[in-house]
Amino acid sequence: MRELPLAVNDLLNNYMKIFNEYSPNQLAGLYLHGSLVLDAYVEGSSDIDFIAVTHKELIQSELEKTEEIHKLITEKY
């Protein structure tokens, strides 16, 4: 796989930073899929598909925090 586009890298780093602020030590990893890994990503057109894996099952309040994180990321990007 080639290097991630700067905008994608920025979004993913920002997502991890915010997730760790909202739910410290819960994020185990991010797994990319879709056009990014199929080398079909088109900057400015494609979405960024990833799966966030946590160390444990999230409780309702933590799930609500992830909704807030997604809203923040969506507003910024």
C-alpha positions as CSV (number, residue, x, y, z in Angstrom):
1,M,0.0,0.0,0.0
2,R,1.2,3.4,-0.8
3,E,1.5,6.2,1.8
4,L,-1.8,7.7,3.1
5,P,-2.9,11.0,1.7
6,L,-2.1,13.8,4.1
7,A,-5.8,14.7,4.7
8,V,-6.5,11.0,5.6
9,N,-3.6,10.8,7.9
10,D,-4.6,14.1,9.6
11,L,-8.2,12.9,10.0
12,L,-7.2,9.5,11.5
13,N,-4.7,11.1,13.9
14,N,-7.3,13.6,15.0
15,Y,-9.8,10.8,15.5
16,M,-7.4,8.9,17.7
17,K,-6.5,12.0,19.7
18,I,-10.1,12.9,20.4
19,F,-11.1,9.3,21.1
20,N,-8.3,9.1,23.7
21,E,-9.4,12.4,25.3
22,Y,-13.0,11.2,25.6
23,S,-12.2,7.5,26.5
24,P,-8.6,7.2,27.7
25,N,-7.0,3.8,27.1
26,Q,-10.0,2.3,25.3
27,L,-8.8,2.5,21.6
28,A,-7.0,-0.7,20.6
29,G,-6.6,0.2,16.9
30,L,-8.0,1.5,13.7
31,Y,-8.3,-0.7,10.7
32,L,-8.7,0.8,7.2
33,H,-10.9,-0.7,4.5
34,G,-12.7,0.3,1.4
35,S,-11.1,2.4,-1.3
36,L,-8.1,3.3,0.8
37,V,-6.8,-0.2,0.9
38,L,-7.9,-1.1,-2.6
39,D,-5.8,1.7,-4.0
40,A,-9.0,3.3,-5.4
41,Y,-9.2,6.4,-3.0
42,V,-9.9,9.7,-4.8
43,E,-9.0,12.7,-2.7
44,G,-12.0,15.1,-2.4
45,S,-14.4,12.4,-3.6
46,S,-14.0,9.2,-1.6
47,D,-15.0,8.7,2.0
48,I,-12.6,7.3,4.6
49,D,-13.7,3.8,5.8
50,F,-12.2,2.5,9.0
51,I,-13.2,0.3,11.9
52,A,-12.2,1.4,15.4
53,V,-11.5,-1.4,17.8
54,T,-11.7,-1.0,21.6
55,H,-10.2,-2.9,24.4
56,K,-13.6,-3.8,25.8
57,E,-17.2,-3.5,24.9
58,L,-18.4,0.1,25.3
59,I,-21.2,1.0,27.7
60,Q,-24.0,3.3,26.7
61,S,-22.3,6.5,27.9
62,E,-19.1,5.6,26.0
63,L,-21.1,4.9,22.9
64,E,-22.7,8.3,23.2
65,K,-19.2,9.8,23.4
66,T,-18.3,8.1,20.2
67,E,-21.3,9.8,18.5
68,E,-19.9,13.1,19.8
69,I,-16.5,12.3,18.3
70,H,-18.0,11.4,15.0
71,K,-19.9,14.7,14.9
72,L,-16.7,16.6,15.7
73,I,-14.8,14.8,13.0
74,T,-17.6,15.3,10.4
75,E,-17.8,19.0,11.1
76,K,-14.0,19.4,10.7
77,Y,-13.6,17.3,7.6
